[in-house]
Amino acid sequence: MSREFGTEVVPPIHRVHPCTRSQSSPEKTGALLGAPALRRTLIDVPKVKNVARASDGQRLVLFRFPEQADFSPEALDFLKAQSAELVPFTINLDYDYWTSDEILHSVLPVELADRSPSGFAAVGHIAHLNLNAEYLPYKRLIGQVILDKNPSIRTVVNKLDTIDTQFRVFKMELLAGEPDYVVEHSESACRFKFDFTEVYWNSRLHTEHGRLIEQFNAQDVVADVFAGVGPFAIPAAKKGCGVLANDLNPNSHKYLVHNIEDNKVTKLVRASCEDGRDFIRTVFNRVWDDPLPPVAPPKLSKSQQKEKRRERKTSRPPSPQAPPAPRRKRITQLVMNLPDTAILFLDAFRGVLSPDNAGDRDLCGVYDRSSLPMIHCYCFTRELEPDKAETDIRQRVEEQIGHPIAHEVGLHLVRSVAPNKDMYCISFRLPYEVAYAC
Ligand SMILES: C[S@@+](CC[C@H](N)C(=O)[O-])C[C@H]1O[C@@H](n2cnc3c(N)ncnc32)[C@H](O)[C@@H]1O
């Protein structure tokens, strides 16, 4: 069988005999399908059933051989004993049948057909491609095939070389479908709406977002310095964390605010639109001055609710209640996902809790050596061996904060972004000497 789409496969068929519709019973068809003598003779083409209907309604059992001569004597004897008749039958394997890979393999020039250009990142209804130069002459064809073959996709775009370096927004061109770039995308059981041409979003970070959120617990207060439209901030708040989410891009901020409301976490997330350095310098003071709500108490079990109702009905005094939890005024986690330059912002932590920056707030009352926040800072390195990558990243971090990092240091390889470039997340506890530096 040829792999080209539109090719006709012409296997012979068996028409259940005698050939009047009423007599081609399911039982008789079943007997043929289950016969050991025909086991290796039935058609074996992916997605093609081995029973079809002829135009007159007859049930047709499809075989794999084009010629009667290809059948084994045993199979032919069995068919004869069943008074079965072999007739030709045509199956059209058309555009609908083939996968996008198979179609592109068939229509692209031979030298391009081996590698598949049909892979894409799905962002809501948008398929986002990053085509290599040699595929560009065929970009519209590739876009159309992807559009046709993926029912949830309405828009196909290709990333262009130019990138807005400040806000990490990709320039893109439309290859196929509607020019509609406002998407609704689900991640970590939250809904995110944004204009893909105006803000940063990378669906490939899904696992990384989940990995970090998993490390947070409901009591945490998270400060997200480069929050984008909220893929760390909003799921963390859904977990119960208090969150301060910041992004300098006004469009990211706009959608961040929308997503906070849409996901019903307004009580727990505060959004700001500032430079990351200013945010780091002021966020500790802000949480001190205006603490976040306490962690919501766990929901009562059915039996506890019943007990409460009973207490209300009778004049029984209510069972003693735990005192209300205090509002949260201490940041416990800081997220910095701007891998190109986040390390360069780390010097903003020098003296951030010292009186010079904190004024007369008694921050040392809540931040001691063991309760300083964990910092999760993303970065790139061109060192591809893990040991060398760690040395390189640690050196740059320590240079920037002006102190060795020793406590609870963890390094996680996020992904390889280019053949000679890896993305990492370094996590460490903010050193006391840095936070209180004069
Ligand atoms: C790599 S994206 C990460 C977004 C989001 N946290 C995520 O994981 O998808 C970095 C974000 O930092 C924002 N950004 C860039 N420079 C900034 C700055 N100086 N201060 C604050 N945010 C900045 C960009 O607008 C962008 O949304």
The ligand as a Gaussian input file, in Angstrom:
#p B3LYP/6-31G(d) Opt

LIG

0 1
 C        9.600000      34.702000      30.927000
 S        8.186000      35.651000      31.292000
 C        7.491000      34.695000      32.623000
 C        6.042000      34.903000      32.812000
 C        5.389000      33.895000      33.776000
 N        5.936000      33.992000      35.102000
 C        5.522000      32.471000      33.258000
 O        6.115000      31.633000      33.941000
 O        5.015000      32.194000      32.176000
 C        8.879000      37.037000      32.069000
 C        7.905000      38.142000      32.400000
 O        8.644000      39.216000      32.984000
 C        8.087000      40.454000      32.580000
 N        9.151000      41.461000      32.713000
 C       10.164000      41.723000      31.879000
 N       10.957000      42.676000      32.400000
 C       10.447000      43.003000      33.608000
 C       10.840000      43.892000      34.630000
 N       11.922000      44.646000      34.525000
 N       10.102000      43.951000      35.746000
 C        8.984000      43.188000      35.891000
 N        8.549000      42.327000      34.933000
 C        9.278000      42.240000      33.814000
 C        7.646000      40.203000      31.152000
 O        6.628000      41.084000      30.783000
 C        7.182000      38.738000      31.217000
 O        5.802000      38.663000      31.437000

